[in-house]
Amino acid sequence: MLLMNKDEKIDDDLIEKRIEGSDGKQESLLEDSNKENKRYENQLRWAIYLMVGIILIIVLITFVNNNFINKFEYHEITFQKTQLGDLIFYSAKFPVVSTTGQVTGDYAINLRNDPRSLDYIPVNVNEGDIKFSLIMKNDTKIYAPTYISINPFMKICDDSGISLLTLSGFLRDSGLNVRSAVTDKAYAKANNETHKWCDPLSTVIIITDGNKSVINEIQPSCFELKFKDCEVLKVSEKFVLNILEQYGDRFKK
């Protein structure tokens, strides 16, 4: 029966046995609860230690990658290797200096090739510097127009478009008046294009293919960027890199 008869007597010996252990000593329900709480606290503590350890490892790996593995000096220029999806960039920042000599901001350059991997491309220019043509305007020296003149019959590569955009964008950001042209006079006439070869009143950058990747100054302020095996982007970035090195040297002086 679920309910006892009021005349029934509770068996005290039975109750006592239920709260006694096998050795006859009374077990404490409170002690069992404390042991369970301590076990839970220890597990929680170790879980927190593990989480903190994982976070520290992630932070440490990121710090090492950014400051020791993905960051390097090249010709006293600090580059940072970054990845955006499948694309890898080599980025550097340069101070922008006004005509009064004041630093007005930073200019960021993002190369697709590791600058260290471009050392094999020779740069044969007068006195080791790439110089742009200057002309007089209203009794003031200004930079002459800069023409990027391509060989219309050169091999078209996958990187041809991005190399021209990288080169022209960098030159425009540098304050130059950049124009497009072709090296072949007959082709220019037939296609209503501008023909440009070396010209003392302008800077001309000739882009063509050949049997060697090299940069040559063929006349004052007239540069030939020659590439083989579709290395047009590498040669273009080497040209940009050489200008940046010159700028960095002048700024430090």
Backbone hydrogen bonds, N-H to C=O, Kabsch-Sander energy under -0.5 kcal/mol:
donor,donor_aa,acceptor,acceptor_aa,energy
8,E,5,N,-2.6
12,D,10,I,-1.0
15,I,11,D,-1.6
16,E,12,D,-2.2
17,K,13,D,-1.9
18,R,14,L,-1.6
19,I,15,I,-1.0
19,I,16,E,-0.5
20,E,17,K,-1.0
21,G,25,K,-3.4
24,G,21,G,-1.4
27,E,19,I,-1.3
29,L,27,E,-0.6
32,D,28,S,-1.6
33,S,29,L,-1.7
34,N,30,L,-2.2
35,K,31,E,-2.4
36,E,32,D,-2.0
37,N,33,S,-2.1
38,K,34,N,-2.5
39,R,35,K,-2.1
40,Y,36,E,-2.2
41,E,37,N,-2.5
42,N,38,K,-2.4
43,Q,39,R,-2.1
44,L,40,Y,-2.4
45,R,41,E,-2.6
46,W,42,N,-2.3
47,A,43,Q,-2.0
48,I,44,L,-2.2
49,Y,45,R,-2.4
50,L,46,W,-2.3
51,M,47,A,-2.2
52,V,48,I,-2.7
53,G,49,Y,-2.4
54,I,50,L,-2.3
55,I,51,M,-2.3
56,L,52,V,-2.5
57,I,53,G,-2.2
58,I,54,I,-2.3
59,V,55,I,-2.6
60,L,56,L,-2.6
61,I,57,I,-2.7
62,T,58,I,-2.4
63,F,59,V,-2.4
64,V,60,L,-2.7
65,N,61,I,-2.6
66,N,62,T,-2.5
67,N,63,F,-2.2
68,F,64,V,-2.3
69,I,64,V,-1.9
70,N,65,N,-4.5
72,F,79,F,-2.1
74,Y,77,I,-2.8
77,I,74,Y,-1.4
79,F,72,F,-3.1
79,F,77,I,-0.6
80,Q,91,S,-2.4
81,K,70,N,-3.6
82,T,80,Q,-0.5
82,T,89,F,-2.5
84,L,87,L,-3.1
85,G,83,Q,-0.5
87,L,84,L,-2.0
89,F,82,T,-2.9
90,Y,111,L,-2.7
91,S,80,Q,-2.6
91,S,89,F,-0.6
92,A,109,I,-2.0
94,F,107,Y,-2.5
96,V,105,G,-3.2
97,V,95,P,-0.6
98,S,102,Q,-3.1
101,G,98,S,-1.9
104,T,96,V,-3.3
104,T,102,Q,-0.6
105,G,96,V,-0.9
107,Y,94,F,-3.1
109,I,92,A,-2.8
111,L,90,Y,-2.7
111,L,109,I,-0.5
117,S,114,D,-1.8
118,L,115,P,-1.3
119,D,116,R,-0.9
121,I,118,L,-1.7
124,N,122,P,-0.6
124,N,215,I,-3.3
125,V,123,V,-1.0
128,G,125,V,-2.0
129,D,126,N,-1.7
131,K,129,D,-0.8
135,I,142,I,-2.9
137,K,140,T,-2.8
140,T,137,K,-0.9
142,I,135,I,-2.9
144,A,133,S,-2.8
146,T,177,N,-3.1
147,Y,145,P,-0.5
147,Y,203,T,-3.3
148,I,179,R,-2.8
149,S,147,Y,-0.8
149,S,205,I,-2.3
150,I,148,I,-0.6
150,I,181,A,-2.1
151,N,207,I,-2.4
154,M,151,N,-1.8
157,C,155,K,-0.5
160,S,157,C,-1.3
163,S,159,D,-2.3
164,L,160,S,-1.8
165,L,161,G,-2.2
166,T,162,I,-2.6
167,L,163,S,-2.2
168,S,164,L,-2.7
169,G,165,L,-2.4
170,F,166,T,-2.0
171,L,167,L,-2.2
172,R,168,S,-2.3
173,D,169,G,-2.3
174,S,170,F,-1.2
175,G,172,R,-1.9
176,L,171,L,-2.0
178,V,176,L,-1.0
179,R,146,T,-2.9
181,A,148,I,-1.8
182,V,194,T,-2.6
183,T,150,I,-1.9
185,K,183,T,-0.6
188,A,184,D,-2.2
189,K,185,K,-2.1
190,A,186,A,-2.3
191,N,187,Y,-1.8
192,N,189,K,-0.7
193,E,188,A,-3.0
196,K,182,V,-2.3
202,S,199,D,-1.6
203,T,145,P,-2.3
204,V,202,S,-0.5
204,V,221,S,-1.9
205,I,147,Y,-3.3
206,I,204,V,-0.6
206,I,223,F,-3.6
207,I,149,S,-2.4
208,T,206,I,-0.5
208,T,225,L,-2.0
210,G,227,F,-2.2
214,V,212,K,-0.7
214,V,226,K,-2.2
215,I,122,P,-2.3
216,N,224,E,-2.3
217,E,124,N,-2.3
218,I,216,N,-0.8
218,I,222,C,-1.5
219,Q,222,C,-1.4
222,C,219,Q,-2.3
223,F,204,V,-2.7
224,E,216,N,-3.4
225,L,206,I,-3.9
225,L,223,F,-0.6
226,K,214,V,-2.6
226,K,224,E,-0.8
227,F,208,T,-1.7
231,E,228,K,-1.6
235,V,231,E,-2.3
236,S,232,V,-2.2
237,E,233,L,-2.6
238,K,234,K,-2.0
239,F,235,V,-1.9
240,V,236,S,-2.1
241,L,237,E,-2.8
242,N,238,K,-2.1
243,I,239,F,-1.6
244,L,240,V,-2.2
245,E,241,L,-2.2
246,Q,242,N,-1.9
247,Y,243,I,-2.4
248,G,244,L,-2.7
249,D,245,E,-2.1
250,R,246,Q,-2.3
251,F,247,Y,-2.4
252,K,248,G,-1.8
253,K,249,D,-1.3
